[in-house]
Amino acid sequence: IFNGYTRTYNGLATRIEVDVIAWVQQFPNATCANPDLLVDQCVKYLLPIDLSTTVKNTLKSQNLLSNQTDNNYWTSAWNNYLATPTNTTYTNTVKTRLKSLLLTITQLAEYQLM
């Protein structure tokens, strides 16, 4: 549902998609801007058990940081989005990274324990 799901019944199409930006905005802005804290919160809400620091760092690096090593890479993207939420480039950057993070978490074996 992070990428959207369309169901057609009797010629009527209904689309369901999680608004990933709105979902993470339930957390304080300081949490959203810090990729370590954001991954921690997403894991806490989506998994029945905690993950190791190594796995969380991999999730962060591969998804929020786009394989960069500097946390500022995500923080800048988030802050740019907050400063100008109507900017399509900023919105798409944040949305794409969040979708990737959430999809990856829900594809982990630990998610299936719920």
C-alpha positions, 0 to 999 in steps of 0.5 A: 500500500506504500506504492498504492493499490487500485481496486476496480469493482463494477467499473469503479476504480478505488485507489488506496495509498499511504501518505508516507510524509503525513505518516512520519509527521506524526513524530516530532520534527526533531525525530523526522529530521534525524535519520537515526531517530526516524528509523528507530521510530519506524521500527518501533511502530512497524515491528514487534521486536527491535532490530540491531544497530547494524540493521538499523544503520543499513536501513538508514544508509540504503534508504534515507541516505541513498548510500551516503554516509553523512546524516546531513544528506537526509536532514537537508532533504527533510528541511528543504521539504519543510521549508518549501512543501510545494516544491515537487523536487523536494517532495518527491525526494522525501517521499521516495526515500520514505517509501523505500524505508517503509517498504524495506521494513515491511519486507523484513522477516521480523515484520511477519511476526506480527 
